């Protein structure tokens, strides 16, 4: 082969095969999921953006030709919302904070203890119990709402704060996540070392296992908080006194009244926007716990 032919066959310095023909086929294929994710993000965030923009518009601006430009009525909308029925909106917000905060905290505690026990101890019926919990994860909440109402009605607890709190304490999905996370992050050797040092089971759980499980329990807390905050069906069935309504049920009743008084629609939209702010703030506050060292505080140096 001549030197000229060799030079033609060899690729130019600093180039890679396929450059002249455009990007590699793998890179073109990778663009497909990226575009799909972007479209999904737009589809998800567009309603949120609409609520944010609509909450800044007055009634006349809202019902005229809608544009994605901020309006000038946000302060007036907040004042009207605050004045509606002597500030009942803030009562609904406080009720949601109580239901979601206390319910998620109790649910996380129950999930932590149950998940750790299922992951650490070996006892008869453990797998059967875990499979029943998995069935609970697959069970739609609407199927359980009516039986829960009948049980709490027998105990004369309907139309009370407990009627919304008690069904939220046991979360099959929270127990499932806690068991998986405890099995992955709590080494058996560390538990056995604690027993050899004479520590009791409760002390081992609180001082050794629990610090390792914190990032997973934060996830359980967030999932349960959001689920309780957004829950509509259970309060709708359990409660009749609107002073105990959570924000979801309160806004629903306000929306129903808006059918006869369109001016209330601006209050509903503004209230929906304000109801999202606590969830965003919660995520921003607790996200730092996800970066904690999984073994932090569990093993002495």
VOPAGU-2260 file (C-alpha; in pm, 1 decimal, decimal comma):
REM VOPAGU-2260
SITE   aa  ch    i         X         Y         Z
SITE  UNK   A    0       0,0       0,0       0,0
SITE  UNK   A    1     133,5     339,8     -94,6
SITE  UNK   A    2     195,5     622,6     152,5
SITE  UNK   A    3     -81,7     825,6      -9,5
SITE  UNK   A    4    -334,9     548,0      46,3
SITE  UNK   A    5    -226,5     512,2     411,4
SITE  UNK   A    6    -280,0     884,2     472,6
SITE  UNK   A    7    -629,7     866,4     321,1
SITE  UNK   A    8    -724,1     564,2     530,6
SITE  UNK   A    9    -599,5     705,3     865,6
SITE  UNK   A   10    -836,0     944,1    1056,1
SITE  UNK   A   11    -725,1    1301,4    1101,1
SITE  UNK   A   12    -557,6    1392,1    1427,9
SITE  UNK   A   13    -800,7    1503,7    1701,8
SITE  UNK   A   14   -1104,0    1351,6    1528,2
SITE  UNK   A   15   -1305,5    1044,7    1612,8
SITE  UNK   A   16   -1486,5     808,4    1381,8
SITE  UNK   A   17   -1838,9     923,2    1308,1
SITE  UNK   A   18   -1765,0    1294,2    1355,7
SITE  UNK   A   19   -1798,9    1375,0     989,5
SITE  UNK   A   20   -2130,0    1191,7     976,1
SITE  UNK   A   21   -2282,9    1388,5    1269,8
SITE  UNK   A   22   -2330,4    1284,5    1634,5
SITE  UNK   A   23   -2301,8     914,3    1723,5
SITE  UNK   A   24   -2617,5     705,7    1708,6
SITE  UNK   A   25   -2615,4     651,2    2087,7
SITE  UNK   A   26   -2620,4    1024,1    2148,6
SITE  UNK   A   27   -2913,9    1068,5    1912,3
SITE  UNK   A   28   -3103,5     793,4    2093,0
SITE  UNK   A   29   -3029,7     956,9    2431,1
SITE  UNK   A   30   -3208,3    1271,3    2313,5
SITE  UNK   A   31   -3540,7    1085,2    2306,4
SITE  UNK   A   32   -3578,2    1035,3    2685,4
SITE  UNK   A   33   -3445,3    1387,1    2744,0
SITE  UNK   A   34   -3712,6    1537,0    2520,7
SITE  UNK   A   35   -3975,9    1313,9    2683,1
SITE  UNK   A   36   -3871,7    1433,0    3030,7
SITE  UNK   A   37   -3882,5    1795,3    2920,2
SITE  UNK   A   38   -4232,9    1750,5    2779,7
SITE  UNK   A   39   -4338,9    1579,7    3103,2
SITE  UNK   A   40   -4195,4    1866,2    3307,6
SITE  UNK   A   41   -4381,7    2122,8    3097,9
SITE  UNK   A   42   -4705,1    1922,2    3129,3
SITE  UNK   A   43   -4660,6    1903,0    3508,1
SITE  UNK   A   44   -4548,6    2258,9    3573,9
SITE  UNK   A   45   -4786,7    2438,0    3338,1
SITE  UNK   A   46   -5089,9    2410,4    3572,8
SITE  UNK   A   47   -4873,8    2528,7    3862,7
SITE  UNK   A   48   -4757,8    2827,2    3659,5
SITE  UNK   A   49   -5119,4    2901,1    3566,2
SITE  UNK   A   50   -5223,5    2904,5    3934,2
SITE  UNK   A   51   -4933,3    3132,7    4026,3
SITE  UNK   A   52   -5016,2    3379,0    3748,5
SITE  UNK   A   53   -5394,0    3359,2    3800,3
SITE  UNK   A   54   -5359,2    3434,7    4172,2
SITE  UNK   A   55   -5215,1    3775,6    4082,6
SITE  UNK   A   56   -5513,6    3875,6    3870,3
SITE  UNK   A   57   -5827,3    4054,7    3977,8
SITE  UNK   A   58   -6170,0    3919,6    3887,4
SITE  UNK   A   59   -6197,0    4134,3    3577,3
SITE  UNK   A   60   -5847,2    4035,4    3462,4
SITE  UNK   A   61   -5911,8    3667,7    3529,7
SITE  UNK   A   62   -6231,3    3646,0    3326,6
SITE  UNK   A   63   -6104,5    3857,6    3037,7
SITE  UNK   A   64   -5852,6    3728,4    2784,7
SITE  UNK   A   65   -5601,2    3535,5    2995,1
SITE  UNK   A   66   -5229,9    3590,7    2942,7
SITE  UNK   A   67   -4925,5    3461,1    3125,3
SITE  UNK   A   68   -4840,1    3808,4    3247,2
SITE  UNK   A   69   -4872,0    3889,7    3618,8
SITE  UNK   A   70   -5174,5    4090,9    3719,7
SITE  UNK   A   71   -5215,8    4361,6    3981,6
SITE  UNK   A   72   -5471,0    4205,1    4213,7
SITE  UNK   A   73   -5270,6    3965,1    4430,6
SITE  UNK   A   74   -5270,4    4186,5    4741,9
SITE  UNK   A   75   -5643,8    4250,7    4707,9
SITE  UNK   A   76   -5708,7    3879,0    4661,3
SITE  UNK   A   77   -5517,5    3796,6    4979,4
SITE  UNK   A   78   -5706,5    4064,0    5174,6
SITE  UNK   A   79   -6040,7    3934,8    5045,1
SITE  UNK   A   80   -5941,5    3580,1    5132,7
SITE  UNK   A   81   -5839,8    3688,8    5480,7
SITE  UNK   A   82   -6170,4    3869,9    5530,1
SITE  UNK   A   83   -6386,2    3583,2    5402,4
SITE  UNK   A   84   -6593,2    3454,0    5696,7
SITE  UNK   A   85   -6359,6    3615,9    5950,4
SITE  UNK   A   86   -6052,2    3434,6    5820,9
SITE  UNK   A   87   -6186,8    3078,3    5806,8
SITE  UNK   A   88   -5926,3    3006,4    5538,3
SITE  UNK   A   89   -5648,0    3027,3    5798,1
SITE  UNK   A   90   -5845,5    2790,2    6021,3
SITE  UNK   A   91   -5845,2    2542,3    5733,7
SITE  UNK   A   92   -5471,2    2592,6    5687,9
SITE  UNK   A   93   -5412,0    2533,4    6057,7
SITE  UNK   A   94   -5621,8    2217,2    6047,2
SITE  UNK   A   95   -5420,6    2089,0    5749,2
SITE  UNK   A   96   -5096,7    2164,2    5933,6
SITE  UNK   A   97   -5225,7    1970,2    6234,4
SITE  UNK   A   98   -5348,3    1673,1    6032,7
SITE  UNK   A   99   -5041,1    1654,7    5809,1
SITE  UNK   A  100   -4773,8    1742,8    6065,7
SITE  UNK   A  101   -4892,9    1527,7    6354,5
SITE  UNK   A  102   -5019,1    1251,7    6127,7
SITE  UNK   A  103   -4692,9    1231,4    5932,9
SITE  UNK   A  104   -4486,4    1238,7    6253,6
SITE  UNK   A  105   -4683,0     956,7    6415,7
SITE  UNK   A  106   -4687,1     760,0    6091,6
SITE  UNK   A  107   -4309,8     795,4    6055,0
SITE  UNK   A  108   -4256,3     674,7    6412,8
SITE  UNK   A  109   -4477,9     369,2    6358,4
SITE  UNK   A  110   -4312,8     299,3    6022,6
SITE  UNK   A  111   -3963,7     326,2    6173,5
SITE  UNK   A  112   -4034,0      79,0    6454,1
SITE  UNK   A  113   -4225,2    -161,9    6230,6
SITE  UNK   A  114   -3975,9    -148,7    5943,4
SITE  UNK   A  115   -3679,2    -201,1    6175,1
SITE  UNK   A  116   -3847,8    -497,5    6344,1
SITE  UNK   A  117   -3935,3    -661,2    6011,9
SITE  UNK   A  118   -3582,0    -610,4    5881,6
SITE  UNK   A  119   -3388,2    -714,8    6194,0
SITE  UNK   A  120   -3582,0    -983,5    6378,1
SITE  UNK   A  121   -3666,0   -1332,9    6260,6
SITE  UNK   A  122   -4003,3   -1458,2    6383,4
SITE  UNK   A  123   -4282,6   -1679,6    6262,9
SITE  UNK   A  124   -4520,0   -1508,9    6021,1
SITE  UNK   A  125   -4281,9   -1225,6    5938,8
SITE  UNK   A  126   -4302,0   -1270,0    5562,6
SITE  UNK   A  127   -4677,8   -1321,5    5576,7
SITE  UNK   A  128   -4715,2    -995,3    5766,8
SITE  UNK   A  129   -4493,1    -818,5    5515,3
SITE  UNK   A  130   -4695,3    -954,3    5224,7
SITE  UNK   A  131   -5015,8    -828,3    5387,1
SITE  UNK   A  132   -4852,3    -485,3    5411,0
SITE  UNK   A  133   -4764,2    -502,2    5042,2
SITE  UNK   A  134   -5128,7    -577,1    4967,8
SITE  UNK   A  135   -5214,8    -266,4    5168,4
SITE  UNK   A  136   -4983,6     -61,4    4946,1
SITE  UNK   A  137   -5178,4    -177,2    4640,9
SITE  UNK   A  138   -5516,7    -107,1    4801,3
SITE  UNK   A  139   -5681,0     214,4    4672,6
SITE  UNK   A  140   -5767,5     451,8    4959,7
SITE  UNK   A  141   -6123,6     491,3    4833,0
SITE  UNK   A  142   -6191,4     125,6    4918,0
SITE  UNK   A  143   -6087,1     178,4    5280,6
SITE  UNK   A  144   -6262,8     510,9    5338,0
SITE  UNK   A  145   -6613,7     374,0    5393,8
SITE  UNK   A  146   -6506,4      87,6    5628,6
SITE  UNK   A  147   -6297,5     337,1    5825,3
SITE  UNK   A  148   -6599,0     564,8    5855,6
SITE  UNK   A  149   -6817,2     279,1    5981,5
SITE  UNK   A  150   -6556,8     173,8    6239,6
SITE  UNK   A  151   -6505,6     526,1    6369,9
SITE  UNK   A  152   -6881,6     584,8    6375,1
SITE  UNK   A  153   -6914,0     282,3    6605,2
SITE  UNK   A  154   -6657,4     447,0    6833,8
SITE  UNK   A  155   -6841,4     782,4    6808,8
SITE  UNK   A  156   -6531,2     953,2    6669,7
SITE  UNK   A  157   -6664,9    1087,4    6341,0
SITE  UNK   A  158   -6666,6    1464,5    6285,3
SITE  UNK   A  159   -6361,3    1500,8    6510,8
SITE  UNK   A  160   -5992,5    1561,9    6459,9
SITE  UNK   A  161   -5919,3    1200,2    6553,5
SITE  UNK   A  162   -6138,1    1073,2    6269,7
SITE  UNK   A  163   -5887,6    1220,3    6023,4
SITE  UNK   A  164   -5570,9    1157,1    6226,9
SITE  UNK   A  165   -5615,5     792,9    6329,6
SITE  UNK   A  166   -5646,8     638,0    5980,0
SITE  UNK   A  167   -5328,0     819,2    5874,1
SITE  UNK   A  168   -5101,1     675,1    6145,2
SITE  UNK   A  169   -5044,3     336,2    5983,1
SITE  UNK   A  170   -4900,6     375,9    5635,2
SITE  UNK   A  171   -4828,8      43,2    5458,3
SITE  UNK   A  172   -4606,2     222,8    5209,2
SITE  UNK   A  173   -4413,3     388,6    5493,5
SITE  UNK   A  174   -4358,6      54,4    5666,7
SITE  UNK   A  175   -4246,8     -97,6    5337,0
SITE  UNK   A  176   -3992,9     180,9    5273,4
SITE  UNK   A  177   -3865,6     163,5    5631,7
SITE  UNK   A  178   -3814,7    -210,1    5614,1
SITE  UNK   A  179   -3625,0    -188,5    5284,3
SITE  UNK   A  180   -3413,2     101,2    5408,4
SITE  UNK   A  181   -3338,1     -60,3    5745,4
SITE  UNK   A  182   -3233,2    -384,9    5576,6
SITE  UNK   A  183   -2996,5    -190,3    5348,7
SITE  UNK   A  184   -2840,9      50,7    5599,8
SITE  UNK   A  185   -2841,3    -116,5    5942,5
SITE  UNK   A  186   -2564,0    -379,6    5943,5
SITE  UNK   A  187   -2632,1    -691,6    6146,5
SITE  UNK   A  188   -2278,6    -673,4    6288,7
SITE  UNK   A  189   -2349,8    -332,1    6441,0
SITE  UNK   A  190   -2668,5    -460,1    6606,6
SITE  UNK   A  191   -2486,9    -766,0    6740,8
SITE  UNK   A  192   -2205,3    -545,7    6871,4
SITE  UNK   A  193   -2459,4    -339,5    7063,6
SITE  UNK   A  194   -2606,7    -654,1    7216,8
SITE  UNK   A  195   -2262,8    -777,7    7316,9
SITE  UNK   A  196   -2200,2    -444,1    7490,1
SITE  UNK   A  197   -2511,8    -507,6    7700,2
SITE  UNK   A  198   -2743,4    -256,0    7533,8
SITE  UNK   A  199   -3113,5    -335,0    7530,3
SITE  UNK   A  200   -3312,9    -365,1    7209,2
SITE  UNK   A  201   -3480,3     -26,5    7250,3
SITE  UNK   A  202   -3145,6     142,7    7316,1
SITE  UNK   A  203   -2994,7     -24,1    7009,8
SITE  UNK   A  204   -3283,7      97,3    6799,8
SITE  UNK   A  205   -3281,3     457,9    6924,5
SITE  UNK   A  206   -2903,0     507,6    6953,7
SITE  UNK   A  207   -2768,0     285,9    6674,0
SITE  UNK   A  208   -3027,7     203,9    6410,0
SITE  UNK   A  209   -3235,1     521,2    6412,7
SITE  UNK   A  210   -2948,9     759,1    6316,1
SITE  UNK   A  211   -2871,1     532,2    6020,6
SITE  UNK   A  212   -3233,9     540,0    5909,7
SITE  UNK   A  213   -3279,2     919,1    5924,8
SITE  UNK   A  214   -3254,2     987,8    5547,2
SITE  UNK   A  215   -3506,5     714,7    5473,0
SITE  UNK   A  216   -3741,1     830,6    5748,8
SITE  UNK   A  217   -3726,8    1185,3    5613,8
SITE  UNK   A  218   -3853,9    1045,9    5285,0
SITE  UNK   A  219   -4133,5     859,5    5465,7
SITE  UNK   A  220   -4225,6    1178,2    5654,2
SITE  UNK   A  221   -4237,8    1385,3    5335,7
SITE  UNK   A  222   -4446,0    1130,7    5146,1
SITE  UNK   A  223   -4693,3    1100,4    5431,6
SITE  UNK   A  224   -4708,5    1475,6    5494,0
SITE  UNK   A  225   -4788,7    1545,2    5130,1
SITE  UNK   A  226   -5041,5    1260,3    5119,0
SITE  UNK   A  227   -5226,6    1386,3    5427,4
SITE  UNK   A  228   -5205,9    1751,5    5319,7
SITE  UNK   A  229   -5358,9    1668,8    4981,2
SITE  UNK   A  230   -5609,8    1417,7    5115,5
SITE  UNK   A  231   -5966,2    1505,0    5025,8
SITE  UNK   A  232   -6177,7    1191,5    5037,9
SITE  UNK   A  233   -6124,1    1095,1    5403,5
SITE  UNK   A  234   -6207,4    1440,6    5549,0
SITE  UNK   A  235   -6499,3    1468,9    5306,2
SITE  UNK   A  236   -6649,0    1149,7    5449,0
SITE  UNK   A  237   -6556,3    1201,7    5813,6
SITE  UNK   A  238   -6622,0    1571,6    5876,2
SITE  UNK   A  239   -6935,3    1784,5    5867,4
SITE  UNK   A  240   -6826,0    2087,2    6073,1
SITE  UNK   A  241   -6638,2    2324,1    5841,8
SITE  UNK   A  242   -6435,5    2455,0    6137,1
SITE  UNK   A  243   -6248,0    2123,0    6125,9
SITE  UNK   A  244   -6207,0    2113,1    5747,2
SITE  UNK   A  245   -5856,7    2086,1    5601,0
SITE  UNK   A  246   -5756,1    2321,4    5323,0
SITE  UNK   A  247   -5853,3    2077,9    5045,7
SITE  UNK   A  248   -6209,2    2037,8    5167,7
SITE  UNK   A  249   -6239,0    2406,8    5252,6
SITE  UNK   A  250   -6138,2    2514,1    4902,5
SITE  UNK   A  251   -6383,1    2261,0    4758,7
SITE  UNK   A  252   -6672,5    2414,3    4950,8
SITE  UNK   A  253   -6555,4    2759,3    4844,5
SITE  UNK   A  254   -6547,3    2642,0    4483,6
SITE  UNK   A  255   -6903,1    2509,0    4511,3
SITE  UNK   A  256   -7021,1    2845,9    4637,5
SITE  UNK   A  257   -6838,4    3007,1    4344,4
SITE  UNK   A  258   -7095,8    2854,6    4109,1
SITE  UNK   A  259   -7344,4    3112,7    4240,2
SITE  UNK   A  260   -7088,8    3386,3    4308,5
SITE  UNK   A  261   -6812,5    3394,4    4042,7
SITE  UNK   A  262   -6619,6    3650,3    4247,8
SITE  UNK   A  263   -6520,2    3366,2    4481,9
SITE  UNK   A  264   -6317,4    3200,7    4204,6
SITE  UNK   A  265   -6033,0    3444,8    4262,3
SITE  UNK   A  266   -6033,2    3346,5    4629,7
SITE  UNK   A  267   -6018,1    2977,9    4539,8
SITE  UNK   A  268   -5722,4    3028,8    4307,1
SITE  UNK   A  269   -5536,7    3249,1    4554,5
SITE  UNK   A  270   -5607,0    2999,4    4832,0
SITE  UNK   A  271   -5478,1    2712,6    4617,1
SITE  UNK   A  272   -5156,4    2903,9    4550,8
SITE  UNK   A  273   -5103,4    2981,7    4920,2
SITE  UNK   A  274   -5173,7    2617,2    5008,6
SITE  UNK   A  275   -4876,8    2502,7    4796,5
SITE  UNK   A  276   -4626,9    2729,7    4972,2
SITE  UNK   A  277   -4601,0    2519,1    5294,7
SITE  UNK   A  278   -4518,6    2209,1    5089,1
SITE  UNK   A  279   -4243,8    2390,9    4899,4
SITE  UNK   A  280   -4104,6    2533,1    5223,9
SITE  UNK   A  281   -4105,8    2188,8    5385,2
SITE  UNK   A  282   -3908,8    2036,4    5097,8
SITE  UNK   A  283   -3653,2    2316,8    5113,2
SITE  UNK   A  284   -3608,9    2280,2    5488,8
SITE  UNK   A  285   -3575,7    1902,9    5517,9
SITE  UNK   A  286   -3389,3    1822,1    5197,1
SITE  UNK   A  287   -3054,7    1871,1    5374,6
SITE  UNK   A  288   -3124,8    1561,2    5584,2
SITE  UNK   A  289   -3097,5    1346,1    5271,1
SITE  UNK   A  290   -2726,8    1427,6    5253,2
SITE  UNK   A  291   -2652,5    1302,2    5604,8
SITE  UNK   A  292   -2398,4    1026,0    5640,9
SITE  UNK   A  293   -2592,6     702,2    5679,6
SITE  UNK   A  294   -2367,0     589,1    5963,2
SITE  UNK   A  295   -2365,9     925,6    6138,2
SITE  UNK   A  296   -2382,6     884,0    6514,2
SITE  UNK   A  297   -2408,0     505,1    6500,3
SITE  UNK   A  298   -2045,8     388,2    6529,4
SITE  UNK   A  299   -1795,5     530,3    6771,2
SITE  UNK   A  300   -1457,4     617,7    6629,5
